[in-house]
Amino acid sequence: MKKIFTGLKPTSDQIHIANYFAAVKPILDYQEDNTKDLTLFIADLHSLNLVHEKNLIWDYTIKQAKIYLACGLDPEKILFFRQSHVAAHAQLQWILTALTHIGYMKRMHAYKDAVAKWNNDDITVGTFCYPILMAADILLYNIDLVPVGKDQKQHIEFARDIAQKFNKIYGETFKLPDALIPSEIWSIPGLDGRKMSKSYNNYIGILDEEKTILKKVKTIVTDNLSIEESKDPDTCNVYNIMKLFLDDKEENEKIRAWYTEWGVSYKDIKMYLYDKVIEFVKPIQDKYNDISDDEVRKMLEEWEKKASKEANKVMQEVMNKVF
């Protein structure tokens, strides 16, 4: 059985539809695969690089957990916990930090992206060491595969490198993880055609109200072709969002045919998309509203006991070899 490990960072009060199809849906698929053993953690230590208010971190944590549960996460099939409540993550990070050279970290995307955005003196040490904590997260659980985007592949390579270095110095201890890069997820456009992102404010949220969704759908950028002119669905932002919801081949062919028909406007196509989005998010929102904060708190506490027990076994082996 392959062990898969992935995380979610609580830096917002909800997720958008691209997050669902790129991150949540694969988790739901993994949990139904009897050949996969899945661990999902809430990366609240990582979120400290962006959020410094205790109540806000908890609010984001609880809401993100409720969203994943509402989407179909099964606590009987997945180990799901808060990173900050398993002390071994921070312990192992420090030991790995002592084995990591500054030059290596300066070559990491996380640091380079920060340098591109901010003054070097404003970058936190936490941002600089982000890949080391990520490596500790992974290595504690003897993970086989880590689902990541192409931009995160370098971090998995670092986890392998630092694991090999530790194993060489102290003896065979850590399993070497591999990156699992989904090939079926295409770039999902936002309202303005750029990649859907909260930072661009061009997203449709899973928890958005109906009137908000309608307003956002109406603002999706399209070309200026008239109602009489044939249109190309593959270059249309509306279609490239809509196809997320088109599992039926016949329905997909019908939508594509609309683009070549006379008399079909972008307004018509946008309203069809609106109906599809509402049909998708409504059941999730209903389940979300039925889940109490106390229910999630109790679940997390139980999961954290299990996660701590598993992580502490590896951490004790590490401690015995290092000290």
C-alpha positions, 0 to 999 in steps of 0.5 A: 500500500502506497502512503500519500501525504498532502497538506492544506494551508489555513490562510483563508476562510474558504477555497475556490473551485479551482482549489477543489478540482486541483487539490480536494477532488484528488484526495477524495479519489485517493480515499476510495482507492484501497491501494492508497493510505492517505495522510492530510494535515493542516499546515498551520505552522506554515501559515505563520509566515502570512498570518500572525493572529491566533484567532484568525488562524483558528478561524481559518483552520476550522473553516478549511476543515469543515469545507473538506469534510463537507466536500466528502472527506471521510475521517474513517479513511484519512488521518487528518490533523493540525501540524502545530499539535504534533510537536515532532514536526518542529523538532525534526525541522531543527535537526534538518536545519542543522544539516542544510546549507544556506546556499541550498536554501537560496536556490529554492523557489520559495526564497526566490519568489519572496525576493522577487516580491519583497525587500530582502530584509523583510523576508522572514526566516520562516519563509527562508526555511519553509522547504525544511519544515516541509521536508520534516512534515513528509519524512516523519510519516514514511511517505511514498508519494506527495501530490504537488504542482510542478512548482513544488517539485523542487521541495520534494527533491530537497526532502529526498536530498536531506533524507539521504544526507541524514541517512548517510551520516546517522544510518538508514532512517528515512524513506525517500519520497517521490513527487506525484504530479497530477497530469490531468489537471489543466490550468484553470482560468479565473474571471480575467483569464489568468490562473484562478487565484485569491491573490488575483481576486479572480475566483469563484468561492465554494462558499460564495452566495448565489448573488455573488456567484452570479455577479462574478460569472457575469464579469468573466472576460470574453472576446468581442465576437458578435452573436452571429459570429462563430466562437472557439470554446477552447479559447473561451474563459467561460468554457474552460471554467465550465468544463470542470462541471461537464462529466457527461460527454453528450452535454460537453458536445452540446456546449461546444456546438453552441459556440458555432451556432448563430444566435447564442451569446456569451450571456447565454453561456455564462448563465448556463455556467452559473446554473452549473456552479450553483448546482455544484456548490449548494450541496457542499454549502448545506453540509458545511452549515450542518457541521459544528465547530465543536464537532471539528475540534473533537475530530482534530484532537482525536486525529492528532493523538494518532498522528503524534503516536506515528510521528513520535516513533520516527522522532524517537529513532532520530533522537536515539541516532543523533543524541 
